[in-house]
Amino acid sequence: AVVSTQSTGKKEKKEPKVEKKKSDGEKKKSDGEKKKSGSGEKKKSGSGGLEEGAYWLDERRMRRVQVRSFKGKALIDIRELYMGANGPAPGKKGISLSVTEWRALCDLMEEVDEEILKIT
């Protein structure tokens, strides 16, 4: 691509940046990263474009869980991501739970599992 600089008006030839994809054998695990496939995947941030404290719930469908702080309060954010200009970005579909709400949800897991079994 030919690019002209504003200050000198000279035209320079710049090569486009091309990232070489690594094969599965060349991929390295980052610290704390667990490689699993499918739903419930616990893949820590780093290579997946996620922030610290974020885990893939379902990487294929771009759903993640993230523990973060907002205005000094801890939140558990469960959200769908979309592919933005700079990589994965949080979308509108999701919910942020307080620690109290998260713990209440965790306490309901057995009851929810029983209800799932009733309809499946």
Sequence and secondary structure as in RCSB ss.txt:
>XXXX:A:sequence
AVVSTQSTGKKEKKEPKVEKKKSDGEKKKSDGEKKKSGSGEKKKSGSGGLEEGAYWLDERRMRRVQVRSFKGKAL
IDIRELYMGANGPAPGKKGISLSVTEWRALCDLMEEVDEEILKIT
>XXXX:A:secstr
 EEE TTT  EEE          TTT    TT     STT   BSSTTS  TTEEEEETTTTEEEEEEEETTEEE
EEEEEEEEETTEEEEEEEEEEEEHHHHHHHHHTHHHHHHHHHHH 
